[in-house]
Amino acid sequence: MIESQRHSYHLVDPSPWPISGSLGALATTVGGVMYMHPFQGGATLLSLGLIFILYTMFVWWRDVLRESTLEGHHTEVVQLRLRYGFILFIVSEVMFLFAFFWASSHSSLAPAVEIGGIWPPKGIWVLDPWEIPFLNTPILLSSGAAVTWAHHAILAGKEQQAVYAGSSIHWLSRNGILSSTLHYFG
């Protein structure tokens, strides 16, 4: 840490990466629209925008890692605040999903007159919940159990169990999903 600094907070230097990422996002959006409506140069602008975003991500993360490791700016207080920021991000995502499902439940339980008073509205095709969604549920739960098994085996130093769990993850991802999908659509 810099010796002349009298506080434990990290004041970030001006950076070109936020505006760089914004320009890359703009190029990606405009290029995507141009590509979907066959304008000449849409695919090129879309590709350049994505490359620009990836470059910005790389150099921005490089700078953050340099600030934290080589320059020592990430003190205990800064690390705690970064954790708080990440937790607040997760909480905001949970609140967004809660609002989305609240609106969906409200619309299905009390459909508006504007959509004909029925749910789902006319012209909307709905998946049968006992087909693909029901098939995805056991695959998701069993793969989560296998990953947890492998994680605990690695932490306990049981290499053979980790190999078994890894092979079950491989089997689930390769054979389970592929054969179920082919069986359903075949």
Secondary structure, 3 states (H helix, E strand, C coil): CCCCCCCCCCCCCCCCHHHHHHHHHHHHHHHHHHHHCCCCCHHHHHHHHHHHHHHHHHHHHHHHHHHHHHCCCCCHHHHHHHHHHHHHHHHHHHHHHHHHHHHHHHHHHCCCHHHCCCCCCCCCCCCCCCCHHHHHHHHHHHHHHHHHHHHHHHHHCCHHHHHHHHHHHHHHHHHHHHHHHHHHHC
